[in-house]
Amino acid sequence: MKLNPLGDKVVVKLVEAEEKTAGGIILTSSAQEKPQIAEIIAVGKGGIVDGKEVKMEVKVGQKVILNKYAGTEVKLDGTEFIIVRQNDILAIVEE
């Protein structure tokens, strides 16, 4: 199956949380923060959303930083994704 987002929606997959601190301490799963960095899996076409023209500025494959509590979590074929609006994406991560 494939997710095709509508309008200004973006499908992302969270990047795994760090299991070690910078000092080398291994964190248990309960001590790890929810990751805010995600990889874009699919992008909607944009267009007119809520009466305003929306141009999509992100592309599949980019890594982005999300608003901490944004989106709707979905599970498809055993994989967890989050569907967010483009304006819930705070920044594009460039490596």
Rosetta constraint file for C-alpha pairs under 8 A:
AtomPair CA 1 CA 76 HARMONIC 7.57 0.50
AtomPair CA 1 CA 77 HARMONIC 7.47 0.50
AtomPair CA 3 CA 11 HARMONIC 7.49 0.50
AtomPair CA 3 CA 42 HARMONIC 7.19 0.50
AtomPair CA 4 CA 42 HARMONIC 6.56 0.50
AtomPair CA 4 CA 43 HARMONIC 7.41 0.50
AtomPair CA 4 CA 44 HARMONIC 6.92 0.50
AtomPair CA 5 CA 9 HARMONIC 5.41 0.50
AtomPair CA 5 CA 10 HARMONIC 6.08 0.50
AtomPair CA 5 CA 11 HARMONIC 6.67 0.50
AtomPair CA 5 CA 42 HARMONIC 6.81 0.50
AtomPair CA 5 CA 43 HARMONIC 6.13 0.50
AtomPair CA 5 CA 44 HARMONIC 4.75 0.50
AtomPair CA 5 CA 83 HARMONIC 7.79 0.50
AtomPair CA 6 CA 44 HARMONIC 4.86 0.50
AtomPair CA 6 CA 45 HARMONIC 6.71 0.50
AtomPair CA 6 CA 46 HARMONIC 7.58 0.50
AtomPair CA 7 CA 44 HARMONIC 5.20 0.50
AtomPair CA 7 CA 45 HARMONIC 5.59 0.50
AtomPair CA 7 CA 46 HARMONIC 4.51 0.50
AtomPair CA 7 CA 47 HARMONIC 6.29 0.50
AtomPair CA 7 CA 48 HARMONIC 7.54 0.50
AtomPair CA 7 CA 49 HARMONIC 6.57 0.50
AtomPair CA 8 CA 43 HARMONIC 7.76 0.50
AtomPair CA 8 CA 44 HARMONIC 5.54 0.50
AtomPair CA 8 CA 45 HARMONIC 6.76 0.50
AtomPair CA 8 CA 46 HARMONIC 4.67 0.50
AtomPair CA 8 CA 47 HARMONIC 7.52 0.50
AtomPair CA 8 CA 49 HARMONIC 7.03 0.50
AtomPair CA 8 CA 54 HARMONIC 6.80 0.50
AtomPair CA 8 CA 56 HARMONIC 6.93 0.50
AtomPair CA 8 CA 85 HARMONIC 5.62 0.50
AtomPair CA 8 CA 86 HARMONIC 5.70 0.50
AtomPair CA 9 CA 43 HARMONIC 6.47 0.50
AtomPair CA 9 CA 44 HARMONIC 5.34 0.50
AtomPair CA 9 CA 46 HARMONIC 7.80 0.50
AtomPair CA 9 CA 83 HARMONIC 6.51 0.50
AtomPair CA 9 CA 84 HARMONIC 5.55 0.50
AtomPair CA 9 CA 85 HARMONIC 4.44 0.50
AtomPair CA 9 CA 86 HARMONIC 5.93 0.50
AtomPair CA 10 CA 40 HARMONIC 7.07 0.50
AtomPair CA 10 CA 41 HARMONIC 7.68 0.50
AtomPair CA 10 CA 42 HARMONIC 5.88 0.50
AtomPair CA 10 CA 43 HARMONIC 4.61 0.50
AtomPair CA 10 CA 44 HARMONIC 6.02 0.50
AtomPair CA 10 CA 83 HARMONIC 5.63 0.50
AtomPair CA 10 CA 84 HARMONIC 5.35 0.50
AtomPair CA 10 CA 85 HARMONIC 6.02 0.50
AtomPair CA 10 CA 86 HARMONIC 6.27 0.50
AtomPair CA 11 CA 40 HARMONIC 6.06 0.50
AtomPair CA 11 CA 41 HARMONIC 5.44 0.50
AtomPair CA 11 CA 42 HARMONIC 5.03 0.50
AtomPair CA 11 CA 43 HARMONIC 6.40 0.50
AtomPair CA 11 CA 81 HARMONIC 6.62 0.50
AtomPair CA 11 CA 82 HARMONIC 5.80 0.50
AtomPair CA 11 CA 83 HARMONIC 4.57 0.50
AtomPair CA 11 CA 84 HARMONIC 6.53 0.50
AtomPair CA 12 CA 38 HARMONIC 5.87 0.50
AtomPair CA 12 CA 39 HARMONIC 5.40 0.50
AtomPair CA 12 CA 40 HARMONIC 4.42 0.50
AtomPair CA 12 CA 41 HARMONIC 5.22 0.50
AtomPair CA 12 CA 42 HARMONIC 7.10 0.50
AtomPair CA 12 CA 81 HARMONIC 5.71 0.50
AtomPair CA 12 CA 82 HARMONIC 5.34 0.50
AtomPair CA 12 CA 83 HARMONIC 6.38 0.50
AtomPair CA 12 CA 84 HARMONIC 7.67 0.50
AtomPair CA 13 CA 38 HARMONIC 5.34 0.50
AtomPair CA 13 CA 39 HARMONIC 5.35 0.50
AtomPair CA 13 CA 40 HARMONIC 6.58 0.50
AtomPair CA 13 CA 41 HARMONIC 6.77 0.50
AtomPair CA 13 CA 80 HARMONIC 6.83 0.50
AtomPair CA 13 CA 81 HARMONIC 4.86 0.50
AtomPair CA 13 CA 82 HARMONIC 6.32 0.50
AtomPair CA 14 CA 35 HARMONIC 6.64 0.50
AtomPair CA 14 CA 36 HARMONIC 7.19 0.50
AtomPair CA 14 CA 37 HARMONIC 6.13 0.50
AtomPair CA 14 CA 38 HARMONIC 4.13 0.50
AtomPair CA 14 CA 39 HARMONIC 6.37 0.50
AtomPair CA 14 CA 81 HARMONIC 7.23 0.50
AtomPair CA 14 CA 82 HARMONIC 7.80 0.50
AtomPair CA 15 CA 35 HARMONIC 6.63 0.50
AtomPair CA 15 CA 36 HARMONIC 7.90 0.50
AtomPair CA 15 CA 37 HARMONIC 5.77 0.50
AtomPair CA 15 CA 38 HARMONIC 5.07 0.50
AtomPair CA 15 CA 39 HARMONIC 6.75 0.50
AtomPair CA 16 CA 35 HARMONIC 6.79 0.50
AtomPair CA 17 CA 32 HARMONIC 6.68 0.50
AtomPair CA 17 CA 33 HARMONIC 6.95 0.50
AtomPair CA 17 CA 34 HARMONIC 6.83 0.50
AtomPair CA 17 CA 35 HARMONIC 5.38 0.50
AtomPair CA 18 CA 32 HARMONIC 7.17 0.50
AtomPair CA 19 CA 26 HARMONIC 5.72 0.50
AtomPair CA 19 CA 27 HARMONIC 5.29 0.50
AtomPair CA 19 CA 28 HARMONIC 7.37 0.50
AtomPair CA 19 CA 29 HARMONIC 7.83 0.50
AtomPair CA 19 CA 32 HARMONIC 7.09 0.50
AtomPair CA 20 CA 24 HARMONIC 5.47 0.50
AtomPair CA 20 CA 25 HARMONIC 5.27 0.50
AtomPair CA 20 CA 26 HARMONIC 4.35 0.50
AtomPair CA 20 CA 27 HARMONIC 5.65 0.50
AtomPair CA 21 CA 25 HARMONIC 5.21 0.50
AtomPair CA 21 CA 26 HARMONIC 6.57 0.50
AtomPair CA 21 CA 27 HARMONIC 7.24 0.50
AtomPair CA 27 CA 31 HARMONIC 5.85 0.50
AtomPair CA 27 CA 32 HARMONIC 6.21 0.50
AtomPair CA 28 CA 32 HARMONIC 6.55 0.50
AtomPair CA 36 CA 65 HARMONIC 5.45 0.50
AtomPair CA 36 CA 66 HARMONIC 5.30 0.50
AtomPair CA 36 CA 67 HARMONIC 7.15 0.50
AtomPair CA 36 CA 68 HARMONIC 6.12 0.50
AtomPair CA 37 CA 63 HARMONIC 6.67 0.50
AtomPair CA 37 CA 64 HARMONIC 5.55 0.50
AtomPair CA 37 CA 65 HARMONIC 4.58 0.50
AtomPair CA 37 CA 66 HARMONIC 6.36 0.50
AtomPair CA 38 CA 63 HARMONIC 5.54 0.50
AtomPair CA 38 CA 64 HARMONIC 5.44 0.50
AtomPair CA 38 CA 65 HARMONIC 6.42 0.50
AtomPair CA 38 CA 66 HARMONIC 7.23 0.50
AtomPair CA 39 CA 60 HARMONIC 7.83 0.50
AtomPair CA 39 CA 61 HARMONIC 6.02 0.50
AtomPair CA 39 CA 62 HARMONIC 5.76 0.50
AtomPair CA 39 CA 63 HARMONIC 4.43 0.50
AtomPair CA 39 CA 64 HARMONIC 6.33 0.50
AtomPair CA 40 CA 59 HARMONIC 6.95 0.50
AtomPair CA 40 CA 60 HARMONIC 4.99 0.50
AtomPair CA 40 CA 61 HARMONIC 5.24 0.50
AtomPair CA 40 CA 62 HARMONIC 5.60 0.50
AtomPair CA 40 CA 63 HARMONIC 6.33 0.50
AtomPair CA 40 CA 64 HARMONIC 7.40 0.50
AtomPair CA 41 CA 60 HARMONIC 5.37 0.50
AtomPair CA 41 CA 61 HARMONIC 6.37 0.50
AtomPair CA 42 CA 59 HARMONIC 7.76 0.50
AtomPair CA 42 CA 60 HARMONIC 5.60 0.50
AtomPair CA 43 CA 56 HARMONIC 7.79 0.50
AtomPair CA 43 CA 58 HARMONIC 7.44 0.50
AtomPair CA 43 CA 59 HARMONIC 6.67 0.50
AtomPair CA 43 CA 60 HARMONIC 6.58 0.50
AtomPair CA 44 CA 56 HARMONIC 7.58 0.50
AtomPair CA 45 CA 56 HARMONIC 6.89 0.50
AtomPair CA 46 CA 53 HARMONIC 7.67 0.50
AtomPair CA 46 CA 54 HARMONIC 5.18 0.50
AtomPair CA 46 CA 55 HARMONIC 5.46 0.50
AtomPair CA 46 CA 56 HARMONIC 5.56 0.50
AtomPair CA 47 CA 53 HARMONIC 5.45 0.50
AtomPair CA 47 CA 54 HARMONIC 5.18 0.50
AtomPair CA 47 CA 55 HARMONIC 6.57 0.50
AtomPair CA 48 CA 52 HARMONIC 5.24 0.50
AtomPair CA 48 CA 53 HARMONIC 4.50 0.50
AtomPair CA 48 CA 54 HARMONIC 5.98 0.50
AtomPair CA 49 CA 53 HARMONIC 6.36 0.50
AtomPair CA 49 CA 54 HARMONIC 6.43 0.50
AtomPair CA 56 CA 86 HARMONIC 7.37 0.50
AtomPair CA 58 CA 62 HARMONIC 7.19 0.50
AtomPair CA 58 CA 92 HARMONIC 7.96 0.50
AtomPair CA 62 CA 92 HARMONIC 7.03 0.50
AtomPair CA 62 CA 93 HARMONIC 7.38 0.50
AtomPair CA 63 CA 92 HARMONIC 6.01 0.50
AtomPair CA 63 CA 93 HARMONIC 5.30 0.50
AtomPair CA 63 CA 94 HARMONIC 7.47 0.50
AtomPair CA 64 CA 89 HARMONIC 6.67 0.50
AtomPair CA 64 CA 90 HARMONIC 7.36 0.50
AtomPair CA 64 CA 91 HARMONIC 5.62 0.50
AtomPair CA 64 CA 92 HARMONIC 4.35 0.50
AtomPair CA 64 CA 93 HARMONIC 5.26 0.50
AtomPair CA 65 CA 89 HARMONIC 6.00 0.50
AtomPair CA 65 CA 90 HARMONIC 5.56 0.50
AtomPair CA 65 CA 91 HARMONIC 5.27 0.50
AtomPair CA 65 CA 92 HARMONIC 6.39 0.50
AtomPair CA 65 CA 93 HARMONIC 6.99 0.50
AtomPair CA 66 CA 70 HARMONIC 6.97 0.50
AtomPair CA 66 CA 88 HARMONIC 6.03 0.50
AtomPair CA 66 CA 89 HARMONIC 4.66 0.50
AtomPair CA 66 CA 90 HARMONIC 5.59 0.50
AtomPair CA 66 CA 91 HARMONIC 7.45 0.50
AtomPair CA 67 CA 88 HARMONIC 5.45 0.50
AtomPair CA 67 CA 89 HARMONIC 6.23 0.50
AtomPair CA 67 CA 90 HARMONIC 6.34 0.50
AtomPair CA 70 CA 84 HARMONIC 6.34 0.50
AtomPair CA 70 CA 88 HARMONIC 6.17 0.50
AtomPair CA 71 CA 82 HARMONIC 5.85 0.50
AtomPair CA 71 CA 83 HARMONIC 5.24 0.50
AtomPair CA 71 CA 84 HARMONIC 4.27 0.50
AtomPair CA 71 CA 85 HARMONIC 7.17 0.50
AtomPair CA 71 CA 88 HARMONIC 7.75 0.50
AtomPair CA 72 CA 82 HARMONIC 5.37 0.50
AtomPair CA 72 CA 83 HARMONIC 5.23 0.50
AtomPair CA 72 CA 84 HARMONIC 6.65 0.50
AtomPair CA 73 CA 80 HARMONIC 6.97 0.50
AtomPair CA 73 CA 81 HARMONIC 5.81 0.50
AtomPair CA 73 CA 82 HARMONIC 4.41 0.50
AtomPair CA 73 CA 83 HARMONIC 6.51 0.50
AtomPair CA 74 CA 80 HARMONIC 5.80 0.50
AtomPair CA 74 CA 81 HARMONIC 5.32 0.50
AtomPair CA 74 CA 82 HARMONIC 6.00 0.50
AtomPair CA 74 CA 83 HARMONIC 7.55 0.50
AtomPair CA 75 CA 79 HARMONIC 5.44 0.50
AtomPair CA 75 CA 80 HARMONIC 4.40 0.50
AtomPair CA 75 CA 81 HARMONIC 6.11 0.50
AtomPair CA 76 CA 80 HARMONIC 6.49 0.50
AtomPair CA 76 CA 81 HARMONIC 7.60 0.50
AtomPair CA 84 CA 88 HARMONIC 6.26 0.50
AtomPair CA 84 CA 89 HARMONIC 7.77 0.50
AtomPair CA 85 CA 89 HARMONIC 7.41 0.50
